[in-house]
Amino acid sequence: MSTSQSLRLVVIAPDLAESDADDERVGFLAKRSRQLRIGLLENNYNLVAVLPADTFLTERLAQLQPDMIIVDAESEARDSLEHVVMATRDARRPIVLFTNDSETTHVKAAVAAGV
């Protein structure tokens, strides 16, 4: 079994189903998020779940026990990062952030939070 197949990955992505489907930005984010997941699957990564960053995240991560967490977020989703960092504080694991945000202060804040 290759390393990519043995790593258990969880993607934390915004729940875009609740957003305005006619919003062009929402459509872009949904497409980008879908491309990320497809890319992982096409490259034989073991994607075990896609979860929203909500109040149940800690329990879901405890059940799934992923080896790595991938956060698909934009700068407005700082709450998502906070949920992920809080959910993993007792069971540390690598967190990777994908964002189109060119504002470096958000990247610095994510690194300071443990991403």
Secondary structure, DSSP 8 states (H G I E B T S, - for coil): --HHHHSEEEEE---GGGS-TT-HHHHHHHHHHHHHHHHHHHTT-EEEEEE--STTHHHHHHHH--SEEEEE--GGGHHHHHHHHHHTSSS---EEEE-----HHHHHHHHHHT-
